[in-house]
Structure formats: structure tokens, C-alpha cells
Amino acid sequence: MVLTIQEPIRTTTQTLSFLNMGTILLIDKDHRVLLNVSQLLKQNGYCVVTADNIFCALKQVTENKNITLIISEITIPNFSVYGFGEFVKEYFGNLIPFILISELEKKEIKKHAYSLETDFYIEKPIDPIKLCLYVKYIDTIGKRSQC
């Protein structure tokens, strides 16, 4: 999957920047996805940190107190995102929302993802407008308190 970005995604409110979002943790084993999605989010005014494996993700989530959203691929090396999601929920309660991304279309995976109280589930290839709207929605409703 290659997401090409030519210019910032604009919405009817003109831009997604200057909202209350802290830092977004983006987790994916594919470095192209990390680069393209982080670029997309940064172009829209968000601060993004990335991790390509569970160890980096755990370090980021425990050391960076500004993480207010996690966007993660379901299949990441060395650990399942379900276990990671359960760890984050146990460590932070329901303070950090999740958007899960997967190329897998199985109903069981979606069901388990939502059982973790995942906020949104996106199938690959990633629709950049949909992703930005989900991030904006989470940001705008102020659903979670800042860490």
C-alpha cells in the first residue's frame, strides 16, 4: 500500500490544525506507511511520533506523556496490537483513543478490535480524508482528557 501525498488534506473547516490534539503515536511495520501517514498528519498540524515495533511503541507510550491518540496497524512485529491495546487500557484506563488499521478484512478481527473499545477501524488502503476526519472527530469531541 502506498499513500501518495501531494498537498495537505483540507476539510470544510479549512484545516485540521490548531485543535487540542497532543501527540499522535503512529505504529506500523511498513516504513512507507509511517512516512506517508505521519507526513499527512503533520501537514494538517498534528505532532506525530512513530514506532515500527512493539518495543518502540511501549517506550513511546510510557515516556511521552503528550500522547493523546494511537493509530496502529493490527499486525505489528513481536506482539499483537490487541495485547498492546490491553496494556494501554490497563496503564491509562480509557484516556487514549485508538484507531486501528489493517489489510485484514476478517469479521473476527473487527469484532475483537471493537471489543477493545477501539474508536475507529480503517482497512488498507488508507483513505487519507477518512483518516483525517476520524482524527479531527476524536480531537474535536475532546473525548479523552490529556495525559
N, C-alpha and C positions, 0 to 999 in steps of 0.2 A: 504494500500500500504506500503510495506516495501522494502526499498532500502538497500541492503547489500553492504558494502564496505570492501574490503579486502586489497587493496593497491591503491596508487594514480593512477588515470587515466593518461596514457601517450598518447601523440599525436606524430605525425611525427616530430614535433619540439622539442621533448623530454619532455618538461614540460610547463605548463601554467603559471608558476611563473615568477617573475621578470618583469612583464609587468607594464603598467601605471595605472592599476586599483586602485582606492582608496578603500573605504569600500563598501561592498555589504550588503544591507538590505534585509533579507530573512523573509517573512511573511507567516505563515501558522498556522492554528488552531491545526494541528496534531503535537504533540511534537516529534514523531518519525521522521517525515519528516524534522522538524527543525534540529534535531540532525544529521541525516544521510546526508542531503544535505549540512549543514554547515561543517560537517566533510570532505565531498568530496571536497568542495571548499577550505577549509583550507589546505588540503593535497596537493592541487595544487597551493599553495602560495598566496591565497587571504585572506584578512581580512574580516570577516563576523560578523555582528550583527543580532540578531533575534528578532522577535516580534510575539506573538501568538494572538494578538488582535489589533484592530484599534487604541486604545489609546496609546499603546506602540509604534506602528508604527509611529503615528503622533509625539510623543515625539522624537523618533529616528531621523526622517527626519528633524525636525525643530532644534534640538540641535546638531546633528552630522553633521558638515559641510564637512566631508570627504566622504559622501555617493555619489557614482557615478553610482550605479546600484541598481534597486529594482527588486527583484524576489518575486512575490506574488501569493498566491492561490487566486482564484476569490471569493470564498465564505469564508469570514472571519467574526467572530462574531462582532455584534454591528454596522456594517457599510458595505456598498458594496465596493468592490475594485474599482468599477467604480467611485464612489464618492471620494474615496481616490486618485485615478489616476487624477481626475479632480482637486482636491486640489493641488496635487504636480505640475501639469502642470501650474496651476494659480500662485502658490507660486514661482516656479523655472523656469517657461517657459518650454522649451524643453531641459533643461540641464541634466535631469536624465532619462536615458533609462529604460524601463520596460520589464521584461519577465514575462508573466502570465502563471500560472499553474492551471489546472483544471481536475477534473474527469468527468466533463460535456462535452458532445460531440455535443451539440446543435449548429447549424449554426448561430443562432441569437447571441449567446454568443461570438463566434469567431468574428462575424461581429462587434459587439459593442466593443470588445477588440481592434480590429484594428482601429476602429474609434477614439480611444483614442491615436492613434499613438503608440500602443504597438509595441515593436521591434520584439518580438517573442512570440509565444503561444505554450505551451507544454502540451500535455494531459498526465494524470497519467495512468499507472505507469510511473514514470520519467525515461527516458533513460539517464544514467549518462554521457555517451560520448556525446550525443547530447547537453545536458545542458552545459557541459564544452566547447564544440565547440562554442555554442552561446555566452557564456561569453567571450571566447577568441576573437571572432569576434568583439563584441562590444568594447572590450578593445583595440584591435589592430587597428581598424579604427579610434580610437580617435574621435568618432562621436560627443561626447559632451565635453564641457570644464569642468574642475574640479570645484567643488563647494567650 
